[in-house]
């Protein structure tokens, strides 16, 4: 499969990527750098380590930057899958703390810099924000909140020239999800339900994210874009 080509219009841009040390976030960092942007990684495993739930640390980081053109909110967690009646308040709290409030904190911390550059924000939601998956109520609810938050931010910041969009990835192989795909029965069922008939790669999700962050998407804001191999379009086939 062909490698993803650099995205135009980002030469000299400064991009902040949360969750940039691995998975989709790391793929975004690689594509941004290949496209000529400078990247600042915000990650608990980064150098220095910064947690998106630590607003004071985010504010310190923002104070040391003179420019931010792009903010990609890719940091996220997925707690243990359980039936909804077995979920604890802590399951919901942890998903919302990172997946939703982490985005809010980052957007607030870098708001003035993004407004100054008339920049772009891209949030990572999930196909679970659009269609429910079994035993993922806490995660699904948090990603649905990301989709709704994206629309609200797009409306609130449009008059300052800041675009805000989200992608909703489908089943993508990353360090956070690879354990699921070690189960051959699960993987066979998932790929059979995806119209394109395969799992997705992190670099394919990154391509959509970086496109939305670039000037090529200058007229797009408030969109939650599924990048899911057709999962949310419907069933790939019916038995006859």
LUMTORTI-296710 format. One line per 10 residues: number of its first residue (from 1); their letters; for each residue x, y, z of N, C-alpha, C. Coordinates in Angstrom, 1 decimal. Layout:
<sites>
NUM	A	X,Y,Z,X,Y,Z,X,Y,Z | ...;
</sites>
This chain:
<sites>
1	XXXXXXXXXX	0.8,-1.2,0.0,0.0,0.0,0.0,0.9,1.2,0.0 | 0.5,2.2,-0.8,1.3,3.4,-1.0,1.4,4.2,0.3 | 2.6,4.8,0.5,2.8,5.7,1.7,2.0,7.0,1.5 | 1.6,7.5,2.7,0.8,8.8,2.7,1.8,9.9,2.3 | 1.4,10.7,1.3,2.2,11.8,0.9,2.1,13.0,1.8 | 3.1,13.9,1.8,3.0,15.1,2.7,1.8,16.0,2.3 | 1.3,16.7,3.2,0.1,17.6,3.0,0.6,19.0,2.8 | 0.1,19.6,1.8,0.5,21.0,1.4,0.1,22.1,2.4 | 0.8,23.2,2.4,0.3,24.4,3.1,0.8,24.4,4.6 | 1.6,23.5,5.0,2.0,23.4,6.4,3.4,23.8,6.7;
11	XXXXXXXXXX	4.1,24.1,5.6,5.6,24.5,5.8,5.7,25.7,6.7 | 6.5,25.5,7.8,6.7,26.6,8.8,5.7,26.6,9.9 | 4.6,25.8,9.8,3.6,25.8,10.9,4.1,25.2,12.1 | 3.6,25.6,13.3,3.9,25.0,14.6,2.6,24.2,15.0 | 2.8,22.9,15.3,1.7,22.0,15.6,1.9,21.4,17.0 | 0.9,21.5,17.8,0.9,20.8,19.1,0.1,19.5,19.0 | 0.7,18.4,19.3,0.0,17.1,19.2,-0.1,16.4,20.6 | -1.3,16.2,21.1,-1.4,15.5,22.3,-1.5,14.0,22.0 | -0.9,13.2,22.9,-0.8,11.8,22.7,0.1,11.5,21.5 | 1.1,12.3,21.3,2.0,12.2,20.2,3.1,11.2,20.3;
21	XXXXXXXXXX	3.2,10.5,21.4,4.3,9.6,21.6,4.0,8.2,21.0 | 2.7,7.9,20.6,2.4,6.6,20.1,1.1,6.7,19.3 | 0.8,5.6,18.5,-0.4,5.4,17.9,-0.7,6.5,16.8 | -2.0,6.9,16.8,-2.4,7.9,15.8,-1.7,9.2,16.0 | -1.5,9.6,17.3,-0.8,10.8,17.6,0.6,10.8,17.0 | 1.4,9.7,17.1,2.7,9.6,16.6,2.7,9.7,15.1 | 1.7,9.0,14.5,1.6,9.1,13.0,1.3,10.5,12.5 | 0.5,11.3,13.3,0.3,12.7,13.0,1.6,13.5,13.0 | 2.4,13.2,14.1,3.7,13.9,14.2,4.5,13.7,13.0 | 4.6,12.4,12.6,5.5,12.1,11.4,5.0,12.8,10.2;
31	XXXXXXXXXX	3.7,12.8,9.9,3.2,13.4,8.7,3.3,14.9,8.8 | 3.1,15.5,9.9,3.3,17.0,10.0,4.7,17.4,9.8 | 5.7,16.6,10.3,7.1,16.9,10.1,7.4,16.7,8.6 | 6.9,15.7,8.0,7.2,15.5,6.6,6.6,16.6,5.7 | 5.5,17.2,6.3,4.9,18.3,5.6,5.5,19.7,5.9 | 6.5,19.7,6.6,7.3,21.0,6.9,6.9,21.7,8.2 | 6.1,21.1,9.0,5.7,21.7,10.3,6.7,21.3,11.4 | 6.8,22.2,12.4,7.5,21.9,13.7,6.4,21.3,14.6 | 6.8,20.3,15.4,5.8,19.6,16.2,6.3,19.6,17.7 | 5.3,20.0,18.5,5.5,19.9,20.0,4.6,18.8,20.5;
41	XXXXXXXXXX	5.2,17.8,21.1,4.5,16.6,21.6,4.0,16.8,23.0 | 2.8,16.6,23.3,2.2,16.6,24.6,1.8,15.2,25.0 | 2.5,14.6,25.9,2.3,13.2,26.2,2.9,12.8,27.5 | 2.3,11.9,28.2,2.9,11.5,29.5,4.2,10.8,29.3 | 4.4,10.2,28.1,5.6,9.6,27.7,6.6,10.5,26.9 | 6.3,11.8,26.8,7.1,12.7,26.0,8.2,13.3,26.9 | 9.0,14.1,26.2,10.1,14.8,26.8,9.9,16.3,26.6 | 9.5,17.1,27.6,9.2,16.6,29.0,7.8,16.0,29.0 | 7.5,15.2,30.0,6.3,14.5,30.2,5.2,15.5,30.6 | 4.1,15.6,29.8,3.0,16.5,30.1,1.7,15.7,30.0;
51	XXXXXXXXXX	0.8,15.8,31.0,-0.4,15.1,31.0,-1.5,16.1,30.6 | -2.4,15.7,29.7,-3.5,16.6,29.3,-4.5,16.9,30.4 | -4.4,16.2,31.5,-5.3,16.5,32.6,-4.7,17.5,33.6 | -3.4,17.9,33.3,-2.7,18.8,34.2,-2.7,20.2,33.5 | -3.7,21.0,33.9,-3.9,22.3,33.2,-2.8,23.2,33.5 | -2.2,23.2,34.7,-1.1,24.1,35.0,0.1,23.8,34.1 | 0.4,22.5,33.8,1.5,22.1,32.9,1.2,22.6,31.5 | 0.0,22.5,31.1,-0.4,22.9,29.7,-0.2,24.4,29.6 | -0.6,25.2,30.6,-0.4,26.6,30.6,1.0,27.0,30.6 | 1.9,26.3,31.3,3.3,26.6,31.3,3.9,26.3,29.9;
61	XXXXXXXXXX	3.5,25.2,29.3,3.9,24.9,27.9,3.5,26.0,26.9 | 2.2,26.4,27.0,1.7,27.4,26.1,2.5,28.7,26.3 | 2.8,29.1,27.5,3.5,30.3,27.8,4.9,30.3,27.2 | 5.5,29.2,26.9,6.8,29.1,26.3,6.8,29.0,24.8 | 5.6,29.0,24.2,5.5,29.0,22.8,5.1,30.3,22.2 | 5.7,30.8,21.2,5.3,32.0,20.6,4.3,31.9,19.5 | 4.1,30.6,19.1,3.2,30.4,17.9,2.6,29.0,18.0 | 1.3,28.9,17.7,0.7,27.6,17.5,-0.3,27.8,16.4 | -0.1,27.0,15.3,-1.0,27.0,14.2,-2.0,25.9,14.2 | -1.6,24.8,14.8,-2.4,23.6,14.7,-2.4,22.9,16.1;
71	XXXXXXXXXX	-3.5,22.5,16.6,-3.7,21.7,17.8,-4.4,20.4,17.4 | -3.7,19.3,17.6,-4.3,18.0,17.4,-4.5,17.3,18.7 | -5.7,17.0,19.1,-6.0,16.4,20.4,-6.2,14.9,20.2 | -5.1,14.1,20.2,-5.2,12.7,20.0,-5.0,11.8,21.3 | -4.7,12.5,22.4,-4.6,11.7,23.6,-6.0,11.1,24.0 | -5.9,9.9,24.5,-7.2,9.2,24.9,-6.9,8.0,25.7 | -8.0,7.5,26.3,-8.0,6.3,27.1,-9.2,5.5,26.7 | -9.0,4.2,27.0,-10.2,3.2,26.8,-10.1,2.3,28.0 | -11.1,2.4,28.9,-11.1,1.6,30.1,-11.7,0.2,29.7 | -11.7,-0.7,30.7,-12.1,-2.1,30.4,-13.5,-2.2,29.9;
81	XXXXXXXXXX	-13.7,-3.0,28.9,-15.1,-3.1,28.4,-15.9,-4.0,29.3 | -17.1,-3.4,29.7,-18.0,-4.1,30.6,-19.4,-3.7,30.3 | -20.4,-4.6,30.6,-21.8,-4.2,30.4,-22.1,-3.0,31.2 | -23.0,-2.2,30.8,-23.2,-0.9,31.4,-23.7,-1.0,32.9 | -24.4,-2.1,33.2,-24.8,-2.3,34.6,-23.6,-2.6,35.5 | -22.5,-2.9,35.0,-21.3,-3.2,35.8,-20.3,-2.1,35.8 | -20.6,-1.0,35.1,-19.6,0.1,35.1,-19.7,0.9,36.4 | -18.6,1.4,36.8,-18.5,2.2,38.0,-18.5,3.7,37.5 | -18.7,4.6,38.5,-18.6,6.0,38.2,-17.2,6.3,37.8 | -16.2,5.6,38.3,-14.8,5.8,38.0,-14.5,5.5,36.6;
91	XXXXXXXXXX	-15.2,4.5,36.0,-15.0,4.2,34.6,-15.4,5.4,33.7 | -16.5,5.9,34.0,-17.0,7.1,33.3,-16.1,8.3,33.6 | -15.7,8.5,34.8,-14.9,9.6,35.2,-13.6,9.6,34.5 | -12.9,8.4,34.4,-11.6,8.4,33.7,-11.7,8.7,32.2 | -12.7,8.1,31.6,-12.9,8.4,30.1,-13.1,9.8,29.9 | -14.0,10.4,30.7,-14.3,11.9,30.5,-13.2,12.8,30.9 | -12.4,12.4,31.9,-11.3,13.2,32.4,-10.3,13.4,31.3 | -9.9,12.3,30.6,-8.9,12.4,29.5,-9.5,12.7,28.2 | -10.5,12.0,27.8,-11.0,12.1,26.4,-11.8,13.4,26.1 | -12.4,13.9,27.2,-13.2,15.2,27.0,-12.6,16.4,27.7;
101	XXXXXXXXXX	-12.4,16.3,29.0,-11.8,17.4,29.7,-10.4,17.7,29.3 | -9.6,16.6,28.9,-8.3,16.9,28.3,-8.3,17.8,27.1 | -9.3,17.5,26.2,-9.4,18.4,25.1,-9.8,19.8,25.5 | -10.7,19.9,26.4,-11.1,21.3,26.8,-9.9,22.0,27.4 | -9.2,21.4,28.3,-8.0,22.0,28.9,-7.0,22.5,27.8 | -6.7,21.6,26.8,-5.8,21.9,25.8,-6.3,23.1,24.9 | -7.5,23.1,24.6,-8.1,24.2,23.8,-8.0,25.5,24.6 | -8.3,25.4,25.8,-8.2,26.7,26.6,-6.8,27.2,26.8 | -5.9,26.2,27.0,-4.5,26.6,27.2,-3.9,27.3,26.0 | -4.2,26.8,24.8,-3.6,27.3,23.6,-4.5,28.2,22.8;
111	XXXXXXXXXX	-5.6,28.6,23.4,-6.7,29.4,22.7,-6.1,30.7,22.1 | -5.4,31.5,22.9,-4.9,32.8,22.5,-3.9,32.6,21.3 | -3.1,31.6,21.4,-2.1,31.4,20.3,-2.8,30.9,19.0 | -3.8,30.1,19.1,-4.6,29.6,18.0,-5.4,30.8,17.4 | -5.9,31.7,18.2,-6.6,32.8,17.7,-5.7,33.8,17.0 | -4.5,34.0,17.5,-3.5,34.9,16.9,-3.1,34.4,15.5 | -3.0,33.1,15.3,-2.6,32.5,14.0,-3.8,32.1,13.1 | -5.0,32.3,13.7,-6.2,31.9,13.0,-6.0,30.4,12.6 | -5.7,29.6,13.6,-5.3,28.2,13.4,-6.4,27.2,13.3 | -6.0,25.9,13.5,-7.0,24.8,13.3,-6.8,23.8,14.4;
121	XXXXXXXXXX	-7.9,23.3,14.9,-7.9,22.2,15.9,-8.6,21.0,15.3 | -8.0,19.8,15.5,-8.6,18.6,15.1,-8.6,17.6,16.3 | -9.8,17.2,16.7,-10.0,16.3,17.8,-10.2,14.9,17.3 | -9.7,13.9,18.0,-9.8,12.5,17.7,-11.0,12.0,18.5 | -12.1,11.7,17.8,-13.3,11.1,18.4,-13.2,9.6,18.1 | -14.2,9.0,17.6,-14.2,7.5,17.3,-15.5,7.2,16.6 | -15.5,6.1,15.8,-16.7,5.6,15.2,-17.8,5.4,16.3 | -17.3,5.1,17.5,-18.2,4.9,18.7,-18.9,6.2,19.0 | -18.5,7.3,18.5,-19.3,8.6,18.7,-20.5,8.6,17.8 | -20.5,7.8,16.8,-21.6,7.8,15.8,-22.5,6.6,15.9;
131	XXXXXXXXXX	-21.9,5.4,16.2,-22.7,4.2,16.3,-22.2,3.5,17.6 | -23.1,2.9,18.4,-22.7,2.3,19.6,-22.0,0.9,19.4 | -21.1,0.6,20.3,-20.4,-0.7,20.3,-20.7,-1.4,21.6 | -20.7,-2.7,21.6,-21.1,-3.5,22.8,-20.1,-3.2,23.9 | -20.7,-3.1,25.1,-19.9,-3.0,26.4,-18.9,-1.9,26.4 | -19.2,-0.8,25.8,-18.3,0.4,25.8,-19.0,1.6,26.1 | -20.0,1.6,27.0,-20.8,2.7,27.3,-20.0,3.9,27.8 | -19.0,3.7,28.6,-18.2,4.9,29.2,-17.4,5.5,28.0 | -16.7,4.7,27.3,-15.9,5.2,26.2,-16.8,5.8,25.1 | -17.9,5.1,24.7,-18.8,5.7,23.7,-19.4,7.0,24.1;
141	XXXXXXXXXX	-19.8,7.1,25.4,-20.3,8.4,25.9,-19.3,9.5,25.8 | -18.0,9.2,26.1,-17.0,10.2,26.1,-16.7,10.7,24.7 | -16.7,9.7,23.8,-16.4,10.1,22.4,-17.6,10.8,21.7 | -18.8,10.5,22.1,-19.9,11.3,21.7,-19.8,12.7,22.2 | -19.3,12.9,23.4,-19.1,14.2,23.9,-18.0,15.0,23.1 | -17.0,14.3,22.7,-16.0,14.9,21.8,-16.6,15.4,20.5 | -17.5,14.6,19.9,-18.1,15.1,18.7,-19.0,16.3,18.9 | -19.7,16.3,20.0,-20.6,17.5,20.3,-19.7,18.7,20.7 | -18.7,18.5,21.5,-17.8,19.6,21.8,-17.1,20.2,20.6 | -16.8,19.3,19.6,-16.2,19.8,18.4,-17.1,20.8,17.7;
151	XXXXXXXXXX	-18.4,20.5,17.6,-19.3,21.4,16.9,-19.5,22.7,17.7 | -19.5,22.6,19.0,-19.6,23.8,19.9,-18.4,24.7,19.7 | -17.2,24.1,19.8,-16.0,24.9,19.6,-15.9,25.6,18.2 | -16.4,24.8,17.2,-16.4,25.4,15.8,-17.2,26.6,15.7 | -18.4,26.6,16.4,-19.3,27.7,16.4,-18.7,28.9,17.2 | -18.2,28.6,18.4,-17.7,29.6,19.3,-16.5,30.3,18.7 | -15.6,29.6,18.0,-14.4,30.2,17.6,-14.3,30.6,16.1 | -15.4,30.4,15.4,-15.5,30.8,14.0,-15.2,32.2,13.7 | -15.7,33.1,14.6,-15.5,34.5,14.4,-14.1,35.0,14.6 | -13.2,34.1,15.2,-11.8,34.4,15.4,-11.0,33.7,14.4;
161	XXXXXXXXXX	-11.6,33.0,13.4,-10.9,32.4,12.3,-10.3,31.1,12.6 | -10.7,30.5,13.8,-10.1,29.2,14.2,-11.1,28.1,13.8 | -10.6,27.1,13.0,-11.5,26.0,12.5,-11.3,24.9,13.5 | -12.4,24.2,13.8,-12.4,23.0,14.7,-13.1,21.9,14.1 | -12.5,20.7,13.9,-13.1,19.6,13.3,-12.6,18.3,14.1 | -13.2,17.2,13.8,-12.8,15.9,14.4,-12.8,14.8,13.4 | -12.1,13.8,13.7,-12.1,12.6,12.9,-12.7,11.5,13.8 | -13.4,10.5,13.2,-14.0,9.4,14.0,-13.4,8.1,13.4 | -12.2,7.7,13.9,-11.5,6.5,13.4,-12.3,5.3,13.7 | -12.2,4.3,12.7,-12.8,3.0,12.9,-11.7,2.1,13.6;
171	XXXXXXXXXX	-11.8,0.8,13.4,-10.9,-0.1,14.0,-9.5,0.1,13.4 | -8.6,0.6,14.2,-7.3,1.0,13.8,-6.3,0.3,14.7 | -5.2,-0.3,14.1,-4.2,-1.0,14.9,-3.3,0.1,15.5 | -3.3,0.2,16.9,-2.4,1.0,17.6,-2.0,0.3,18.9 | -1.0,0.8,19.6,-0.6,0.2,20.9,-1.8,0.0,21.9 | -2.8,0.9,21.8,-3.9,0.9,22.7,-4.9,-0.2,22.3 | -4.9,-0.6,21.0,-6.0,-1.5,20.6,-5.4,-2.8,20.1 | -4.1,-3.0,20.0,-3.5,-4.2,19.4,-3.9,-5.5,20.1 | -4.2,-5.4,21.4,-4.6,-6.6,22.2,-5.9,-7.1,21.7 | -6.8,-6.2,21.3,-8.1,-6.7,20.8,-7.9,-7.5,19.5;
181	XXXXXXXXXX	-7.0,-7.1,18.7,-6.8,-7.8,17.4,-6.0,-9.0,17.5 | -5.4,-9.3,18.7,-4.8,-10.6,18.8,-5.8,-11.7,18.9 | -7.1,-11.4,19.2,-8.2,-12.3,19.2,-8.7,-12.5,17.8 | -8.4,-13.7,17.2,-8.7,-13.9,15.8,-10.2,-13.9,15.5 | -11.0,-14.3,16.4,-12.4,-14.3,16.2,-12.9,-12.9,16.2 | -12.5,-12.0,17.1,-12.9,-10.6,17.1,-12.4,-10.0,15.8 | -11.2,-10.2,15.4,-10.6,-9.5,14.2,-11.4,-10.0,12.9 | -11.7,-11.2,12.8,-12.4,-11.8,11.7,-13.8,-11.1,11.6 | -14.5,-11.0,12.8,-15.8,-10.4,12.8,-15.7,-8.9,12.4 | -14.7,-8.2,13.0,-14.6,-6.8,12.7,-14.3,-6.5,11.2;
191	XXXXXXXXXX	-13.4,-7.2,10.6,-13.0,-7.0,9.2,-14.2,-7.4,8.3 | -15.0,-8.4,8.7,-16.1,-8.8,7.9,-17.2,-7.8,7.9 | -17.3,-7.0,9.0,-18.3,-5.9,9.1,-17.8,-4.6,8.4 | -16.5,-4.5,8.1,-16.0,-3.2,7.5,-16.1,-3.4,6.0 | -16.8,-2.5,5.3,-17.0,-2.6,3.9,-15.7,-2.8,3.1 | -14.6,-2.1,3.5,-13.3,-2.2,2.8,-12.7,-3.5,3.2 | -13.1,-4.2,4.2,-12.7,-5.6,4.4,-11.3,-5.7,5.1 | -10.9,-4.6,5.8,-9.6,-4.7,6.5,-9.6,-3.7,7.7 | -8.6,-4.0,8.6,-8.4,-3.0,9.6,-7.7,-1.8,9.1 | -7.7,-0.7,9.8,-7.1,0.6,9.3,-5.7,0.8,10.0;
201	XXXXXXXXXX	-4.9,1.6,9.3,-3.6,1.9,9.8,-3.6,3.3,10.4 | -2.7,3.5,11.4,-2.6,4.8,12.0,-2.3,5.9,11.1 | -1.4,5.6,10.1,-1.1,6.7,9.1,-2.3,7.1,8.2 | -3.2,6.2,8.0,-4.4,6.6,7.2,-5.3,7.5,8.0 | -5.4,7.3,9.3,-6.1,8.2,10.2,-5.4,9.6,10.2 | -4.1,9.5,10.4,-3.3,10.8,10.4,-3.5,11.6,9.2 | -3.6,11.0,8.0,-3.7,11.7,6.8,-5.0,12.6,6.8 | -6.1,12.0,7.3,-7.3,12.8,7.4,-7.2,13.9,8.4 | -6.6,13.6,9.5,-6.4,14.6,10.6,-5.6,15.8,10.0 | -4.4,15.5,9.4,-3.5,16.6,9.0,-4.1,17.3,7.8;
211	XXXXXXXXXX	-4.9,16.7,7.0,-5.6,17.4,5.9,-6.6,18.4,6.6 | -7.4,18.0,7.6,-8.3,18.9,8.2,-7.6,20.1,8.9 | -6.3,19.8,9.4,-5.6,20.9,10.0,-4.9,21.8,9.0 | -4.9,21.4,7.8,-4.1,22.2,6.8,-5.0,23.3,6.1 | -4.4,24.2,5.4,-5.1,25.2,4.6,-6.0,24.6,3.5 | -5.7,23.3,3.1,-6.5,22.6,2.1,-7.9,22.5,2.5 | -8.1,22.5,3.8,-9.5,22.4,4.4,-10.0,23.7,4.9 | -9.6,24.8,4.3,-9.9,26.1,4.8,-11.4,26.4,5.0 | -12.2,25.8,4.3,-13.7,26.0,4.3,-14.4,25.0,5.2 | -13.7,24.1,5.9,-14.3,23.1,6.7,-14.2,23.3,8.1;
221	XXXXXXXXXX	-15.3,23.4,8.8,-15.3,23.5,10.3,-16.5,22.9,10.8 | -16.4,22.3,12.1,-17.6,21.7,12.7,-17.9,20.3,12.2 | -17.0,19.7,11.5,-17.3,18.4,10.9,-16.7,17.3,11.7 | -17.4,16.2,11.9,-16.9,15.0,12.5,-16.8,14.0,11.4 | -15.6,13.7,10.9,-15.4,12.9,9.7,-15.1,11.5,10.0 | -16.0,10.5,9.6,-15.7,9.1,9.8,-14.5,8.7,8.9 | -13.5,8.0,9.5,-12.4,7.4,8.8,-12.4,6.0,9.2 | -13.3,5.2,8.7,-13.6,3.9,9.3,-13.8,2.8,8.3 | -13.3,2.9,7.1,-13.5,1.9,6.1,-14.9,1.6,5.7 | -15.8,2.5,6.0,-17.2,2.4,5.6,-18.1,1.8,6.7;
231	XXXXXXXXXX	-17.5,1.6,7.9,-18.3,1.0,9.0,-19.6,1.7,9.3 | -19.6,3.0,9.4,-20.8,3.8,9.7,-21.7,4.0,8.6 | -21.3,3.6,7.4,-22.2,3.7,6.2,-23.3,2.7,6.2 | -23.0,1.5,6.8,-24.0,0.5,6.8,-23.4,-0.9,6.7 | -24.2,-1.9,6.7,-23.8,-3.3,6.5,-23.1,-3.5,5.1 | -22.0,-4.2,5.1,-21.3,-4.4,3.8,-22.1,-5.3,2.8 | -22.9,-6.2,3.4,-23.6,-7.2,2.6,-24.7,-7.9,3.4 | -25.7,-8.4,2.7,-26.7,-9.2,3.3,-26.8,-10.5,2.7 | -27.1,-11.6,3.5,-27.2,-12.9,2.9,-28.4,-13.0,2.0 | -28.2,-13.8,0.9,-29.3,-14.0,-0.1,-29.6,-15.4,-0.2;
</sites>
